[in-house]
Amino acid sequence: MIGLIFGETNFPKEILKKVKKIKKKYLIIDLTKRKIFKTNKNFNSVSIGQIGKIINILKVNNCRQVLFAGRVHKPNFSKLRLDLKGVYHIPKIIKASTIGDVAILKEVINIFKVEKIKTINSLTFNPELSLSRGVYTKIKPSHKDKKDIKKATLVLNKLNSYNSSQGAIVRESKVLAIESNDGTEKMLKKIRERKNILKGVLVKLPKKKQDLRIDLPTIGLNTIIQCKKAGLKGVVLKHKQNVCLDKKNLINFANKYNMFIKVI
């Protein structure tokens, strides 16, 4: 039995499809605001503050392994429903929330570890969703593109020791944006195409101290569409440290508009 702890985005849906396909026994802890998985018979609606309830559900169902996937937004702590363990652990969770949404999950993972519940990699059942090194499109990065990639990579590597950013946008060696806790889509929407020529790159890399079991940089069809609207020429990811959703349509879109997808 595996405990699937799901947040927002389409990644959890892909995991659930695969888990069902291989007939793995599972239960779902749904942390989404809209309770996306409520129609599933194995659904459990739990607040992030009900740590004791989550642990109890897992142990009663003999779940000694859990998998986290999807974005969990910072909760309104004043409105959280807390159980006894939640009251005990909430100060640490609140402290973690000042760092970012992912830090909340990391704190929950630490609590699970004490309870002898192991967290496995989010790609355990879906390794095919992670891209390996190479260029996946007809168009390859030009010399100028490579300079932009290098610049964005350097910027992210400098930030990684103290910043939660996973993405940076560089055009003609100028840093246009660095991803905040609001995510990639909102960052891209702030960038507007200046000319009718695609230039610049979006580089998404995991943070240096990131727990690679959770929150890997993720792209999907909407990411490349937003890159096109922002006037960017390509997207760059890290080898086997990424999640790529709707890969076929994403690559087809990039080819149609002469964009590139590169994994370094």
N, C-alpha and C positions, 0 to 999 in steps of 0.2 A: 504493500500500500504506500502510495506517494501522496504527500500533501502539496497541493498546488496553491500557492499564495499569489493571487492575481491582482494586478492594478490595471490602469488604463492602457491604451494602444492595442494594436492588432496582434502583437507578438503572443500574448497568452492564448488567443484563439487558435493560432497555428500549433502551439504546444498541445492544446487540448485535442485537436484533430489527430495528432500523431499518437498521443497516449491512448486514445480510443482505438486507433487502428491496430496498435500492437497489443490491445486488450490488457493493458496494465491497470490494476486496481488503483483508484485515486479518490480523493475528496478535494473540494475546492473551498478555500478561504477567500471570499470575495471582498476586497478592500476598495472596490470602485464606488464612486459616488452614486451612480445610477443602478448599481447592482446588476451588472451586465449578465451575470451567469445564473440569475435567479430561476430560470426555467430548467436548469440542470438538476437532476435528482440528487446529485452529490454536493449540492450547493450549501454553503454555510455563510450567513451574513454576520460579520463580526466587525466591531470597531477596532481600530489600531490600539486603542486604550484598554481593550479587554484581553490583555496578554494572558491572564489565567485561563480564560475561556478558550482562547486559541490553543494553548498548550494542552488543555484538557481534551478538546476535540481530537487533537493529534494522537494523544496517548490512548484514549479510549478506542480509537480506530487502529491502534498499533502502527501508527505512522512514525517511523524513526528517521525518515528523510523528508525534506521539504525542498521545493523549488520555487524561487521567486521570479516573477516576470511581470513587466508592465510598470508604468509610472504610478507611484503613490504620492499624491500631493500632500503638502504640509497641512495637517488638520487644524481646526479651530480648537485649541486645547481647552478653552473655557467651556466648550459644549460637548467635550468627549465623555462618553459613558465609560466609567472606569470600574474595574473589579479590584479585588484586593491586591493582586499582583500588579495590576495596572497602576494603582496608587503607589506601590513600592517602587516601580520602575519608571514612572512618568518623569521624575526630575532628569534622569539620564536621557530620556527620549526628547524632552524639551530642549535640553542642552545640545543634543545632536541636531535638532531641527534648525538651529542657528547657522549651521554649516551648510545645510541643504537637504532636499527631500531624500536623497540616497543615504545620507547619514542616518536617517531614521531607520531605514531598513537594516543598515549595518548594526545598529544598536539592538534591534530585534534579533538579528542573527546571533549576536553575542549572548543574548538571553537564552536563545534556543540551545546554544552550545553548552551552557551550564546545565540545561535540562536534558542533555544527551540526545538532542535532536540535530541531526546533521543536515547542513545546507549543501545541495549539489549544484553543479553548474546549470545555468538556465538553458544551455544548448545541449544538455545531455541527450534529449530525445530528438533534437532537430539539428544535428551537426551540418546538415545540408544548407541551413540558412546562414552559414558563415562563409564569406568569400576568402579564397586563398590569394596569394600574391599574383599580380598580373593586371593586364588591361582587358576589360570585358566588353569594350566597344570598338567599332570600326575606327573611330577617331582616337589618336594617341596624343598625349600631352606634348605641346611644342616646347621649344627652348624657353620661351617666356612663361609658359604654364609651369614648367619645372621650377623656375625661379620663384613663382608665387607659392608653389607647394612647399618649397624649402623654407620660405619666409613664414608661412602659416605653421609649419611643423616646429620651427624654432620658437615662435611665439607661444604655442601651446606647451612646449617642453619647459619654458621658463615659468609659465603660470602654474604648471601642474603641482608644484610642491606646496602651494598655498591657495589654490583656486579650484573650484569645482567645474570649471569649463571643460567641455569635450570638443567644442567646435570653434573654428575661426574662419573668417572670410577674408581673402586677400585678392586684390585686383591691381595689376601693374605694380607689384611690390609694395602696395599700400594696404595696411590693415584696415578693413572697413567695419568689421564687427567681431566681437568675441561672445560666444554663447553664454547666456546667463541661466538662472534656474528656470526661466520661462520656456526654454527649449529651442530646438533648431528652427521650427516653423516660424515662431515669432521673430527670431533673429533675421531670417530670410525676408520676411515681410517688411522689415525696416529698410532693406536695401532695394533700391529702385534702379531699373535699367537706365543708363544714361545715353547709350547709343544703341543702334540696331545691330550691334556686333557683340557676340558673346565673348566676354573676357573675365578672367578671375576664377578662383576655385573656392570650394567649401572643403575644408579638411576636418575630419572627425576622428579623434584618437582617444583611447582610454587614458584616464589620469594615471600618473606614475604609481600612486599608492592605492589605486582602485582595486576593489575586490572583484576579480574577473569572473566570479560566479554570478554576479548581478550587474544590471545597468550597463551593458555593453553599448557602445555607440550604434545607433540603429538608423537605417534609411529604408525608405519604401518609395512607391511610385509618387506619392505626394511630395516627397523630398526633392526629387528631380524636377517635378513640375514647378515647384517654388523656386528652385535654382534657375530654371529657364526664365521665369518671370522677373527674377532678380538680375538677369543679364549675366549669369555665370556660365562658364564653359564646362566645368567638370566637378566631380566629387572624388575625394580621396579618403580611403579607409586604411586601417591597420590589419595586416595579415592575421586571419583567424581570431581577431579580437573585435568582431563586428557582428551585427545582425542585419541581414538583407531580406526584406519582405517583398513579395510580389516581384521576384527577380526578373522573370521573363518580360513582363510589361515595362518594368523599369528600364531594362537594357534596350528594349524596342523603342521606347520614348527617346532615350539618349541618342540612339542611332539616327532616328528620324530628324532630330534637331542638331545633329553634328556636335554632340557633347560627349564627354568621356567619363568613364568610371574606372578608377585605378585603385589597386590595393598594393600598399608598399610593405 
